[in-house]
Amino acid sequence: MWGSLPYERYLFFNILVGEGGDGIEHKGSTVLIASRWSTRNESDYRDWLGLVAHEFFHAWNVKRLRPIELGPFDYENEVYTRSLWIAEGVTSYYAWLLVSRAGLATREQTLAEITLSIRALQNTPGRLVQPLELASFDAWIKHYRPDENSPNVAISYYTKGAIVGLLLDARIRRLTNGARSLDDMMREAYRRYSGERGYTPAQFRAVANGVAGSDLGDFFRRALETTEELDYTEMLDWYGLRFRPADSTRKAWLGLVTGESDGRLLVTRLVRGRPAYGSGVAPGDELIAIDSFRVTVDELDERLSRHQPGDSITLTVARRESLHRYRVALGSEPADRWSLEVRPDATAEQKRRLAALLGREE
């Protein structure tokens, strides 16, 4: 994609652990932390390939082409930039594409990966509170110091940045009738600003305008500076995609995020807009009973299945060695509105455009 290699030798240090995974980029190498079980099933293996692609892409995007604030890098103090959505989000977008273009994921598998990010963003209330550039600027105090309320007030610049990359790519392709793409834009930005120079947000936007042959100012303002909902219409139409029609079946829903600790059923998070939010239940509470009958970790879903949306129940929780009771009106479990698929009536031209993006025919 880039047209050249910026190193003489590149090393992948793959450190195997029991569970989990992460990575960090360097100029001529990357350190990957991966589960030793990652190759046991296809889905986990593709996740690992995505991690490899992400960190390898950083050899160009971040280690050479970087926001101006990130160099020379100050390792003693926090470094603030509004461009982490480019450094990390766009890199995450290309991780999807590179695994597909390498022939290591099918079209449906890649669309499923993109779906996970769209679904995560659209189900995060913080998207209506924190703009994308601010999520980048606040990384030191928000992203790297999350708490139980983070989803209500913040977003991930990785997640939304990747989706904005997807939408920006489709915008450039449409404006140029498929002649140019985000690939061309990243190469041009690399030509102008890699090395010691670095780019400002305004310079990155100017490169996009030049490659697209159009003023993208309103697109960037809405996507980066406001909390307006992202508009997927153009992207869906260009590639012949749609969001799969939602299942009309609805289950009673409490909306609590729970976890287990030493056999105890604990409330770990309350998400704004869900039934239990504002009821009085708090993160850290141990959920003891529903309607005065004991509930265990394994019984919660089954107990809720006995109710209908709109039913009112009483939750008994333990907090700091005292019992509290709260009434909650159950809601309807939200339908999945965000599963990407190829439209049944997609034209041959739309399918060709999608194949050009993913680097593979189906």
Buried (B, 14 or more C-beta within 10 A) or exposed (E): BBEEEBBEEBEEEBEEEEEEBEBEBBEEBBBBBBBEEBEEEEEBBBBBBBBBBBBBBBBBBBBBBBBBBBBEEEEEEEBEBBBBBBBBBBBBBBBBBBBBBEEBBBBEBBBBBBBEBBBBBBBBBBBBBBBBBBBBBBBEEBBEEEEBBBBBBBBBBBBBBBBBBBBBBBBBBBBBEBEBBBBBBBBBBBEBBBEEEBBBBEBBBBBBBBBBEBEBEEBBEBBBBEBEEBEBEBBBBBBBBBBEEEEEEEBBBBBBBBEEEEEEBBBBBBBBEBBBBEBBBEBEBBBBBBBEEEBEBEEBEEBBEEBEBEBEBEBBBBBEEEEBEBEBEBBBBBEEEBBBBBBEEBEEEBBBBBBBBBBBEE
